Amino acid sequence: MRSIFARLNRRYGRKFIGFDRQKLVSSTLANAMVVTAATPPRDMPRPARAVRRPRVTIVGAGLGGLMAGYTLAHCCDVTIFEARERVGGRVWSKNKSSGVVEAGGELIGYNHPLWLALARQFRLGLSLFTLDSNFDALDLDMPIYLDGRKISNPFALQTLFEQMEAAFGRMARRARHVHKHAPWLTSDADALDRQSMADWIRDEPSSRLARLAMKEQFSNDAGQPVERQSLLANFAVVHGGALKGHPAAYFTQTETLRCSEGNQSLAEHLAEEIRRVGGVVHLSSPVVAIDIDKEGVTITPEGAASHLADYVVLAIPPSLWPGGRFAKIEITPQLTPDHYISMGTAVKYLSPVKRRFWIDHGLAPAATSSRFGVTWEGTDNQIAPRGREVELSLFAGSKPAQQAIRQWERGGKTAVDAFYASRIGQVYRGYEDNLSQPPDFIAWPADPWTGAGYSCPAPGEVTRAGPLLNSAFHKRMYFAGEHTCFAYYGYMEGALQSGLKAGSAILRATKRAGRRRSA
């Protein structure tokens, strides 16, 4: 999605030229490149097996599970079980007649170092969105609706930008004092974790309109009302997105790039590398039980023989853990309630259209409304022959997403299409007439192998669950997934970094076990 402030910043904020961005990214990218540089070259022979290598099973082939497998595959016997018939989890690139369209995680930031390093490692192309200033140059309106009212006056929009910029600057400066990877170690962590994002917005010395815009941005982006978002968690993710000399880069550099081949291509490359060095990736193989004891782990896939391992990585979202609405797995010993992190609500609605009809009405594809979420062109900057259809993508979180899901539950796809035809059509006249095919409704909270959008820690959850999710469960099970990475929760970068961390922790554990055996 493209947040209210990011859009305003691209119109009114400081413009970065290529050299500026190179300086911003170089230090973080250099650190991430250490990871890929440490990976053995593709033509390196596989290590001989004079002794039994540690066996690691990974449950879930999203980016977190795959990154864990990629980290471990050269040193361990890696087996991954994935319930879906594809890898990628909530990263799902659809090759449509209009081009490559992202049904799940979409945008990459200049402040996502591991994603950028892996893109370089696997030679993946990265493309920029059309700048909002280009729409301005074409005199195309990018409508913003707050509380049902269109904010169209240029002076009002610039004032809104300036107030949000000042507020987010204050937030970023405060966030620098929070431990981004382990926010529970911050000196006043308990107090900050008890507060909500709503508390911070309420106390901001901004106008009513600016506070409303911040409330809409944080709730839509995170998939939860601001009253249900931990302030400590938000400080951690803002600090995680900072760049050298630019503490507020989270708000301006997080939604900047997309992968030309589709984000799922990264997942496929990781899976290919795991297989290349002897790892195994089982698709359409949901795991129904994990049993942990002193000797190891027994993993039971549905309809298949049990699988033995020394360690296991649980890389599926908490919405699928025991006790949840979409519970798919039993874990023995049981996870404690303190392990669980709240998950937000998020949906996408992907509309293939015959042409860029919005230009006829003086509009850009970029719109923001508290009634439906945010829109943009999903096929933006993809080279295409004349006459090829394009895609109008919509993302919604929190209340607008919940409203769409209720329509789905009551009346199925027909009701959802009517819901969006009305709301999108109020902004983009001619929307229904220009549809080339039925739109896709991607309801991640209704997906049986997801059951949610992405994580959004509620007040009190960071200090409670954070230490548990970042340590081994009974010395055998490790956790991966964006919900475990507080510096980047909700983002693909969080999933990747969590997998790297889980894999690295297992490597350290195997070394300790080896030293004990040889002592």
Helices and strands as residue ranges (DSSP letters): H 4-12, H 18-37, E 55-59, H 63-72, E 77-81, E 93-96, E 99-102, H 113-121, E 126-128, H 132-137, E 144-146, E 149-150, H 154-175, G 183-185, H 189-194, H 197-203, H 208-222, G 226-228, H 231-240, G 249-251, E 257-259, H 264-276, E 280-282, E 287-293, E 296-301, E 307-309, E 311-314, G 318-320, E 330-332, G 337-339, E 346-353, G 357-361, E 367-369, E 373-377, E 390-397, H 399-427, G 432-434, E 440-443, G 444-446, H 461-469, E 477-479, G 482-484, H 492-518
